Amino acid sequence: MKKLSLTFNLAESDFLLCWTAVWLMLQTLLTFNVFGFLQPLSYLTLGICFLNLGLMGFLYLLRMELPYFPAAVMFFYMLFVVFTLINANYLKMAVYQTVQVMLLLILTEYYKLHFDTLLKTLALVFSACIYGNLALMLLFPDWMFAAEDSFDSFILGGNYNQMGCRFFCGIVSSLLCTPYGKRWVLNTLAVTAVAITTLIMVGSMTALSCIILFTVACLLVPTRLLRWGLYGFFVFYLLFQFLVCFSGEGLYNNEFASYLVEDVLGKDLTFTNRTAMWDAAGRLFSESPLIGYGYVSNDWYLEHMNAEAIGPHNFIYGVLIYGGIVLMAVLIGIFVMAYRRIRQCEGRLALLLQFGFVTMLFMMCFEVYPLFFVFYMLCMIYYFPDYHQPCTTTPS
């Protein structure tokens, strides 16, 4: 009995929480394998994440509790791995991604009562990685050309288009810490400035415009208008996804979509050849609509879609390729669970968190970000009532 008591005290300590969170975020934020000499660090962080998941998973199972939200996320990833196995696709990477999200999920659920410490740790790691990435780019501008692939040469996400989700989650994480003191307000402003500067340097315009939009909402939009802005933006996102992205190359024949893209957004109808990728993704989905293909490799995308770029460059199409209608239905259910819980909180911070998530959804009309960052935002939304008071909470 004495050993069990020591184990539980260790599991509830801030040390284990911070240790686990730091290694998890290093594994998900940084792309060590863009440089051969950093490859051992990639293996090290992944190995520690596996060990941490084993320990935290054991301790969590001892509680004999499984609320609906974590159960739904676990079910999502069970299907994700099973569909990958059935289709004989990239099982190793599917398992790696599952480990990352399961560890995040167990951390957030197990440490609900210590969520303020967890949130500060996550925000600090995000901030350090964002600052460090820009410092390397400024101090050693030639370092990017030392990478094996000049298009995947950034330690923060590898490809420059993958920086956006990391910047966005980092900004939101720091923003959620602002009730803890003025230093977090200053950090949020600094992280935002660094993110905008970096995105200007690398030319990722979609992420840049969306982060600027979110910043304007945070600084200038009154709270009474923010909710209506949130609803309006979500409706706009849905219209864009259904009328533009789902049209693929048929976009040219859709007068309303053409008006929306060319006249309202001032964009080229091809979206830098994305319409061809959306069209190819729609064709692949129609060939396996129920369970998709599981997690697939870059080589699979190049063989089955478009040799000019990798992937569908659209999050919804990405999920449909991973698991078809079945996986998408589970994901929608998870979205609903998270929204139903945060809607109990009426404050400005809750609205900004939701607005931030919708903004990232719009960013993902043009890119497929790792699922980890989607579930990271969903965890922030679902557990918001646990670390931000006052909120009227109901059983999950």
C-alpha positions in Angstrom: 0.0 0.0 0.0 2.9 2.4 0.7 4.3 1.9 -2.8 0.9 2.7 -4.4 0.6 5.9 -2.3 4.1 7.0 -3.5 3.1 6.3 -7.1 0.0 8.4 -6.9 1.8 11.3 -5.3 4.4 11.2 -8.2 1.6 11.1 -10.8 0.0 14.2 -9.3 3.2 16.1 -9.0 3.9 19.2 -11.1 7.3 17.6 -12.0 5.9 14.7 -13.9 3.3 16.9 -15.5 5.9 19.4 -16.8 8.4 16.6 -17.8 5.7 14.8 -19.9 4.4 18.0 -21.4 7.8 19.3 -22.4 8.9 16.1 -24.2 5.6 15.8 -25.9 5.7 19.3 -27.3 9.3 19.0 -28.5 8.3 15.9 -30.4 5.3 17.5 -32.1 6.6 21.0 -32.7 10.1 20.4 -34.0 11.1 18.5 -37.1 14.5 17.2 -36.2 14.9 14.9 -39.2 15.3 17.9 -41.6 19.0 17.7 -40.5 20.8 14.4 -40.4 22.8 15.3 -37.3 19.6 16.0 -35.3 18.1 12.6 -36.1 19.1 11.1 -32.7 17.1 13.8 -31.0 14.1 12.7 -33.0 14.4 9.1 -31.8 15.1 10.3 -28.2 12.0 12.5 -28.0 9.8 9.8 -29.6 11.2 7.1 -27.2 10.5 9.3 -24.2 7.0 9.9 -25.4 6.4 6.2 -25.7 7.7 5.7 -22.1 5.6 8.6 -20.8 2.5 7.2 -22.4 3.1 3.8 -20.8 3.4 5.4 -17.4 0.6 7.9 -17.7 -1.7 5.4 -19.3 -1.2 3.0 -16.5 -1.9 5.6 -13.8 -4.9 6.9 -15.7 -6.4 3.4 -16.0 -6.1 3.0 -12.2 -8.7 5.8 -11.9 -11.3 3.7 -13.8 -12.8 6.8 -15.3 -13.4 7.5 -19.0 -15.6 10.5 -19.8 -17.3 10.8 -23.2 -14.8 13.2 -24.8 -11.6 11.3 -24.2 -13.5 8.1 -25.1 -14.6 9.6 -28.4 -11.0 10.7 -29.2 -9.7 7.2 -28.4 -12.3 5.7 -30.6 -11.3 8.1 -33.4 -7.7 6.9 -33.2 -8.6 3.3 -32.9 -10.5 3.6 -36.2 -7.6 5.6 -37.7 -5.1 2.8 -36.9 -7.5 0.0 -38.0 -8.3 1.6 -41.3 -4.6 2.1 -41.9 -4.0 -1.6 -41.1 -6.8 -2.7 -43.4 -5.5 -0.7 -46.3 -1.8 -1.8 -45.6 -0.7 1.9 -45.6 1.7 3.9 -43.4 1.0 2.1 -40.1 4.2 3.2 -38.3 3.4 6.9 -38.7 -0.3 6.3 -37.8 0.9 4.7 -34.5 3.3 7.6 -33.8 0.6 10.1 -34.3 -1.8 8.1 -32.1 0.8 8.1 -29.3 1.2 11.9 -29.4 -2.5 12.6 -29.2 -3.2 9.9 -26.6 -0.4 11.4 -24.4 -2.0 14.9 -24.8 -5.4 13.5 -24.0 -4.3 11.7 -20.9 -2.4 14.7 -19.7 -5.3 17.1 -20.1 -7.8 14.6 -18.5 -5.6 13.3 -15.7 -4.4 16.8 -14.7 -7.7 18.6 -14.9 -7.2 19.9 -11.4 -3.7 21.2 -12.3 -4.6 22.5 -15.7 -3.2 26.0 -15.0 0.3 24.4 -14.6 -0.1 22.3 -17.7 -1.3 25.3 -19.7 1.6 27.5 -18.6 4.1 24.7 -19.5 2.6 24.2 -22.9 2.6 27.9 -23.6 6.2 28.3 -22.5 7.4 25.4 -24.8 5.5 26.9 -27.7 6.9 30.3 -27.1 10.5 29.0 -26.7 10.3 27.1 -30.0 8.8 30.0 -31.9 11.4 32.4 -30.6 14.2 29.9 -31.2 13.1 29.2 -34.8 13.3 32.9 -35.7 16.6 33.4 -33.9 18.1 30.6 -36.0 16.8 32.0 -39.2 18.2 35.5 -38.4 21.5 34.4 -36.9 22.3 31.6 -39.4 20.4 32.4 -42.6 22.4 29.7 -44.5 21.3 27.0 -42.1 18.2 26.2 -44.2 20.3 25.2 -47.2 22.0 22.5 -45.1 18.7 20.6 -44.9 18.3 17.5 -47.1 15.3 19.1 -48.9 15.2 22.9 -49.4 11.4 22.8 -49.3 11.5 21.1 -45.8 14.2 23.1 -44.2 12.7 24.6 -41.1 13.1 23.0 -37.7 9.7 24.4 -36.7 7.5 22.1 -38.7 9.8 21.3 -41.6 7.9 22.8 -44.5 7.1 26.6 -44.2 3.4 25.9 -44.7 3.4 23.8 -41.6 4.6 26.7 -39.4 1.1 28.3 -39.4 -0.6 25.8 -37.1 2.3 25.8 -34.6 2.3 29.6 -34.5 -1.5 29.7 -34.1 -1.6 27.2 -31.3 1.3 29.0 -29.6 -0.5 32.3 -29.8 -3.7 30.8 -28.4 -1.9 29.0 -25.6 -0.2 32.2 -24.5 -3.5 34.1 -24.8 -5.2 31.6 -22.5 -2.6 32.3 -19.9 -3.2 36.1 -19.8 -5.4 35.9 -16.7 -2.3 34.7 -14.8 -0.5 38.0 -15.2 0.7 40.9 -17.3 3.9 39.0 -18.4 1.6 36.6 -20.3 0.0 39.6 -22.1 3.5 40.8 -23.1 4.4 37.3 -24.2 1.3 36.9 -26.3 2.1 40.2 -28.1 5.7 39.1 -28.6 4.8 35.6 -29.9 2.3 37.2 -32.3 4.9 39.6 -33.6 7.5 36.9 -34.1 4.9 34.7 -35.9 4.0 37.5 -38.3 7.6 38.4 -38.9 8.5 34.8 -39.6 5.6 34.2 -41.9 6.4 37.3 -43.9 10.0 36.0 -44.3 8.9 32.6 -45.6 5.9 33.8 -47.6 3.2 31.7 -46.1 0.4 34.2 -46.9 -2.7 32.1 -45.8 -1.3 31.6 -42.3 -0.1 35.3 -42.2 -3.5 36.7 -43.1 -5.4 34.5 -40.7 -3.1 35.3 -37.8 -3.5 39.0 -38.5 -7.3 38.5 -38.6 -7.2 36.8 -35.3 -5.0 39.5 -33.8 -7.4 42.2 -35.0 -10.3 40.3 -33.4 -8.4 40.1 -30.1 -7.4 43.7 -30.0 -10.2 45.7 -31.7 -13.5 43.8 -31.9 -15.8 44.5 -28.9 -17.0 41.5 -27.0 -20.7 42.2 -27.9 -19.8 41.9 -31.6 -17.4 39.0 -31.2 -20.0 36.3 -30.9 -21.8 37.5 -34.1 -18.4 37.6 -35.8 -17.7 34.1 -34.6 -21.0 32.8 -36.0 -20.6 34.7 -39.3 -17.1 33.5 -39.8 -18.1 29.9 -39.1 -20.9 30.1 -41.7 -18.4 31.7 -44.2 -16.0 28.8 -43.5 -18.8 26.2 -44.2 -19.8 28.0 -47.4 -16.2 28.2 -48.6 -15.6 24.5 -47.9 -18.8 23.3 -49.6 -18.9 25.8 -52.5 -15.2 26.2 -53.2 -13.1 23.3 -51.9 -15.7 20.6 -52.7 -16.1 22.0 -56.2 -12.5 21.2 -57.2 -11.9 22.1 -60.8 -15.7 22.5 -61.2 -15.2 25.8 -59.5 -14.8 27.5 -62.8 -18.5 26.6 -63.7 -19.9 27.9 -60.4 -20.8 31.5 -60.7 -21.4 32.2 -57.0 -18.1 30.4 -56.0 -16.2 32.4 -58.7 -17.7 35.6 -57.4 -16.8 34.6 -53.8 -13.2 33.8 -54.7 -12.3 36.4 -57.4 -14.4 39.4 -56.3 -14.7 39.0 -52.6 -11.4 37.4 -51.7 -9.4 38.7 -54.7 -7.8 35.3 -55.4 -6.9 33.3 -58.4 -9.5 30.5 -59.0 -6.8 27.8 -58.9 -5.5 28.8 -55.4 -2.0 28.0 -56.5 -3.1 24.7 -58.2 -5.1 23.6 -55.2 -8.2 23.1 -57.1 -6.6 20.2 -59.0 -5.5 18.7 -55.7 -9.1 19.1 -54.3 -10.5 17.5 -57.4 -8.1 14.5 -57.1 -8.9 14.1 -53.4 -12.6 14.1 -54.2 -12.0 11.3 -56.8 -10.1 9.2 -54.3 -12.8 9.7 -51.7 -15.5 8.5 -54.1 -13.6 5.3 -54.6 -13.5 4.5 -50.9 -16.1 6.7 -49.2 -16.8 4.7 -46.0 -13.4 3.9 -44.5 -11.0 5.8 -46.7 -7.4 4.6 -47.0 -5.9 5.1 -43.5 -2.8 7.2 -42.9 -0.9 7.3 -46.2 2.7 8.3 -47.0 3.9 11.1 -49.3 4.8 8.5 -51.9 1.2 7.3 -51.9 0.0 10.8 -52.5 2.4 11.4 -55.3 1.3 8.1 -57.0 -2.5 8.5 -56.5 -3.1 12.2 -56.6 -0.8 14.9 -58.1 2.9 14.9 -58.7 3.1 18.7 -58.4 2.4 18.7 -54.6 1.9 16.3 -51.7 -1.6 15.7 -50.2 -5.0 17.2 -50.7 -4.1 20.6 -49.1 -7.5 20.6 -47.4 -8.2 19.2 -43.9 -11.7 17.9 -44.6 -10.4 16.0 -47.6 -7.5 14.8 -45.6 -9.8 13.2 -42.9 -12.0 11.7 -45.6 -8.9 10.1 -47.2 -7.8 8.8 -43.8 -11.1 7.3 -42.8 -14.0 8.3 -45.0 -17.4 9.1 -43.8 -17.0 7.0 -40.7 -14.0 8.9 -39.3 -15.5 12.2 -40.3 -18.7 11.4 -38.4 -16.7 10.6 -35.2 -14.7 13.9 -35.6 -17.9 15.9 -36.0 -19.2 14.3 -32.8 -16.0 15.3 -31.0 -16.4 18.9 -32.3 -20.0 19.0 -30.9 -18.9 17.7 -27.5 -16.2 20.4 -27.2 -18.6 23.2 -28.3 -21.4 22.1 -26.0 -19.0 22.3 -23.0 -17.4 25.7 -23.7 -20.7 27.4 -24.6 -21.4 27.5 -20.8 -18.7 30.1 -20.6 -19.8 33.6 -21.7 -16.6 35.5 -21.2 -14.4 37.2 -23.9 -11.6 34.6 -23.6 -14.0 31.7 -24.4 -15.2 33.6 -27.5 -11.7 34.3 -28.6 -10.7 30.6 -28.2 -13.7 29.6 -30.3 -12.9 32.3 -32.9 -9.3 31.0 -33.0 -10.4 27.5 -33.7 -12.7 28.6 -36.5 -9.8 30.7 -37.9 -7.6 27.6 -37.9 -10.3 25.6 -39.6 -10.3 28.2 -42.4 -6.5 28.0 -42.6 -7.0 24.3 -43.1 -9.1 24.8 -46.2 -5.7 25.2 -47.9 -3.4 22.9 -45.9 -3.5 19.6 -44.1 -2.0 20.1 -40.6 -1.1 17.3 -38.3 -4.2 16.0 -36.4 -2.3 16.7 -33.2 -2.9 20.4 -33.5 -6.6 20.0 -34.2 -7.0 17.9 -31.1 -4.8 20.3 -29.1 -7.3 23.1 -29.8 -10.2 20.8 -29.1 -8.7 19.9 -25.7 -8.3 23.6 -24.9 -11.9 24.2 -25.8 -13.3 21.2 -24.0 -11.4 21.7 -20.8 -11.8 25.5 -20.7 -14.4 25.4 -17.9 -11.9 23.4 -15.8 -9.2 26.1 -15.8 -11.2 29.2 -16.4 -13.7 30.4 -13.8 -16.5 31.3 -13.5 -18.2 28.8 -15.8 -21.3 26.8 -15.2 -20.1 23.3 -15.8 -22.2 20.2 -16.4 -21.1 16.5 -16.2 -19.2 15.4 -19.3 
